[in-house]
Amino acid sequence: MKTKFRKTVLDNGIRIISEEIPMVRSVSIGVWVDVGSRDETKKKSGISHFIEHMVFKGTPSRNAQQIAASLESLGGHLNAFTSREQTCFYAKILDEHLPDAVNVLSDIMLNSLFDENEIAKEKKVVIEEIHDVEDAPSELIHDIFATTIWKSNSLGYPILGTEETVNSFTRKRLFNYTQANYCPERIIVSACGNLRHSKLLKLVENDFKFRANRGKNGHQRVKSKISCRTCCQQKDIAQVHVSLGLPTMEFNDKRRNALLILNNILGGGMSSRLFQTVREQAGLVYSISSFMDFYVREGIMGVYFATSKGQVERTLELIYKVFNEIRDNCLSDQELYLAKSQLKGNMVLGLENTSNRMNRIARHEVLLGEYLSIDDTMSSIDAVTTEDITNVANQMLNPEVMNIAALGQVEERELIPYE
C-alpha cells in the first residue's frame, strides 16, 4: 500500500501529521491533547476523563443530540478516549466529509458549555462507569496493579477517578483545567486516508482558533522510581485475578523491539510459552497473557492471569520457571523467527485499517517526535538477535523485583516469589 506521510507545525504550535492513502474512501482523524490522568493531582483524579465526557454535552452552536448526530447522519462516527498521558477525540468519515469532522471536533474541544445540569447528570454516568469496572475483576485488577507499581506517582491514579473526586468537580474547575491544558502547543491533529495534507492544514487553521489566554505547555512528568511491591485486595469471587510486572524502558530505546518480541514469546497468543505451559500443560488457567505499555518516560511489562483459589502459588511457580528458561538462553532461532513473524504480521494486518494507522502516526509523534515507516520498523525487528532477547529477559524477568497485585480470596504469602 503506497502512502505519503507529511508533518506541519502551525505558527500557534499545533502539530498536523497525515498519511495520504488515495486508494481508500475513508478518513480517520484524531485530535490528541497531551494531558491525561498522569497530569492530575490526587484531588483532581479523573478530571481529564470527565472533561472528555463533558465536551459532548453541548456548545453554543450544537446541543448534545446534534453533536451525536453530526457525523452519524453522514455514515461516520465520533468518539473519544482518555489514557494516562493523552486525551483523544476522533472520527471516521467518508473522505468528502472531512470538513464536517474537523468542524465538529474543533467545536466540542474549544467551545464546550460545561452546563451545570449536564455536569450533574454526567457525574452519575461516570460513577456508573466506575462501578462497571469494580464489578469486572479482569478490569479492576489492572487499576490495582497500576496503583501498586507506580505507588505515589500519578501514573498510578485511576483514569476514571473515584466517586469522591468525580463528585467534587465543579464547572469552574472543569473550565480552568481545560483552559490550562487544551492549548495549541499540546495538540496533535493526526489524519489518515484519502485526503490532501494541504486541505487538512486549511481546515485546522480555519476551525481551531484559540483564545489568547489558553495555557502553555509546561507540565513536568517525573520518571517513576522502580521498587518491588505486593498488594492483595480481598473480594468474594470465584477466581483470583493476578497481575505482575515491572517498569521498563521508554519507547525511544534501542531495546524496544527486543522487548516487544519477548512479550510475544511470553504471552502473545495460544502458541506462547505461558499459554502452553500454564494452560495447555498444567490446566491451571483459562486466561493468561503478557502485556506491554509505553509512556513518554518509561514503559511497563507484565503478565495477567486468573485462577481458582489455592492455585496462585503453583501458577506463579510455573510463570517464574518460564521466565528463568528464557533468561538462561533457552531460546531457539526458530522460536525467535516465529515470534518476529507474528509481531510483524500482527502489525501489518492491523494497519489495513485507517483508524489504526492514524493512531500509529500519532503515537510515534508523541513518543518519538518523528515518523517511523513500516519498512524501517520491519527492518529493526528483523535485526533483533537471540542474544538481545536474553539480555532484555535478564533485565526484565527477575521474580525478585516483580510488583504483584492480586484480587480475590488470596493471602499475600501466596505471592512470595518461588525459590
Protein Blocks (a to p, Z undefined) as FASTA:
>chain_A
ZZdddddddfkopacdddddfkbcbdcddddddbdfklpcfklgoklmmmmmmmmnopfk
bcfklmmmmmmmnopacdddddfkbccddddddfklmmmmmmmmmmmmmmcgkiaklmmm
mmmmmmmmmmmmmmmmklmmmmmmmmmmnmmamklpcfklpfklmmmpcfklmmmmmmmm
mcfklpccddedjddfklmmmmmmmmmccdfkbccdfbdcddddddddddddddddfbdc
dddddddddfkbcklmmmmmmmmmmmncjkbmklmmmmmmnopafbdcddddddfkbccd
dddddddehilmmmmmmmmmmmmmmmnopacfklmmmmmmmmmmmmmmmmmpfklmmmmm
mmmmmmnopacdfklmmmmmmmpcfklmmmmmmmmmcfklcccddedjddfklmgccZZ
